[in-house]
Amino acid sequence: MSSVFANVRLVRRLLAADVVALLAACVQVSAVSDLPARPPKTLPIDVRVERCVDRTETSGRDLALEATKAFEEKLRATKEFVVRDDGRFRLACDVSGFVEGSAIKRWILPGWGATVGQVSAMLTDTTTGEIVIIARGNATVSGGGLYTIGAETYIVATAVDDVVRRLCTWAAGESPSSAEQPVGTGERKQRP
């Protein structure tokens, strides 16, 4: 009978450890933005999304297509951007890092078996040729257990999310690196 109680206690401890790991942020996202140029005076901004480049040489998956679709979908969902084939601004993007990771390894030892996605984007004004902003996003799932199975399927899109947030911050007239530091001056007008 005492072995049954010992097993119950062991199961409770394992479950408690999983809950703690779940509550600790299992997805970490960070981004860097460069070249915070003055955004256009009117919103929304017409943008053409070029096919992303996969610099990871990952076999068996088309990370370039996944990132391209994620950028198009997430930019369309914003009020700051309109995705068009003839957009004034061109978004060039690449997947610069990808590690598939392992949920089992993360469960055994947090940090081991991390899933990583790194994406960068460059927004260029096609009328002037000026690069207006470069944003990089890095998403990592480094802790957790079986509930993080499949992290490799959404990690690139999570990194894209952060880049799109930076682009929206820039479009709103704020500094991408610090929302408290406005870049432009004057009123922002919404296009009808």
Secondary structure, 3 states (H helix, E strand, C coil): CHHHHHHHHHHHHHHHHHHHHHHCCCEEEEEEEECCCCCCCEECEEEEECCCEECCCCCCCCHHHHHHHHHHHHHHCCCCEEECCCCCEEEEEEEEEEECCCHHHHHHCCCCCCEEEEEEEEEEECCCCCEEEEEEEEEEECCCCHHHCCHHHHHHHHHHHHHHHHHHHHHCCEECCEEEEECCCCCCEECC
